[in-house]
Amino acid sequence: MLDALKFSETIYGLGAGIFFIGYVLCEVPSNLALNRFGPRRLIALMMITWGTLSTCLLFVTTPTQFYTLRLFTGAAARSLGLTAAAASIALKRLETRLGCRLLARSTRSMRLTEEGRRYLESVRLALATLGDGEQALKQQSLGLAGVLQLSAPSDFGRNALLPWLDAFKHQHPQLRLQLRLNDRHADLFRDTVDVALRFGVPEDSSLVALPILPEHRRVACASPAYLARCGTPQSPEELSHHSALLYLRNDRPYDCWRFSRGDDTREVPVRGDYLCDDGEVARRWALAGHGIVYKARLDVAEDIRAGRLVPLLGDWQGELTPFNLLCPHRLQVSERVRLLHSFVLQRCRALCP
């Protein structure tokens, strides 16, 4: 009797942890129909049953001990809100699915088959990997850790965002940043990008837009040297007589500039000898005095503040181009995304009030 009691205590101590893991993985309510068992829950149930068996079968040599084992397996089923018969049926369905016997059992004995032993090792590895993945996701959601993949326009990214990200990384040293700078819009559903900083109204309405500068506009500007040499345009129409510094948008030259004043809206076709596929290059051409550039105000705010570029057509407003942080789904608006949004928003408003 004492041996049986020690056996029961040993089994309880070794199996309690396995039962707890299986219970958490399954989360099976007492009224769950068996036909709703998914592979994940079946594997967890197998872990409970086999974890007990693989520990116990080394010691089960008497009818008393076998009776204790059966009681303990029944307790595992009850912990999941199942009867022992229901647990047995679930195990049989898994064997049918796999096409082999996992347990060799009779009225007086029970053991793992060779297939069962091999599958048990695979199940343990799968559950360990699953547990590690879930734990990593939970830790990342609680703090700024892991990888944040960000896409941004080239000019804004190189000249404003880079030093801001240095400061953001200094505040959150466990965060790993991956930055893609390109004036072409990244596909948030296909490319390896978590979030994107983007000018303009989102073309895809399914994207989640976190606003940064909703009233942001473009501005036409040129260097003092160019204006001294070629004159200062006084109306949108006069831009057609000047050298426009063009760049590609959606693989087409951006050669129709829009302006508004009250209810009056003008679209002005422009032309020039300079064309590029990078917004930063167009800005540098303007700094070098090659012509007039039509850029997002964020891109040229520092240059205007320092006097390197002069804004034109003061009573005419450039095209409205809101600045947003985009996410493909609301579930991806994690704590680190919210903090990045707040961080960039504060700096953008300071740069372009």
Secondary structure, DSSP 8 states (H G I E B T S, - for coil): -HHHHHHHHHHHHHHHHHHHHHHHHH---TT--GGG--HHHHHHHHHHHHHHHHHHTTT--SHHHHHHHHHHHHHHHHHTT--HHHHHHHHHHHHHHHTS-SEEE-SS-EEE-HHHHHHHHHHHHHHHHHHHHHHHHHHHHHSS-EEEEEEE-HHHIIIIIHHHHHHHHHH-TTEEEEEEE-SS---TTTSS-SEEEEESS-S-TTSEEEEEETT-BEEEEE-HHHHHHH----SGGGGGGS-EEEEEETTEE--EEEEEETTEEEEEE---SEEES-HHHHHHHHHTTS-EEEEEHHHHHHHHHHTSSEE--TTSEE-B--EEEEES-GGG--HHHHHHHHHHHHHHHHH--
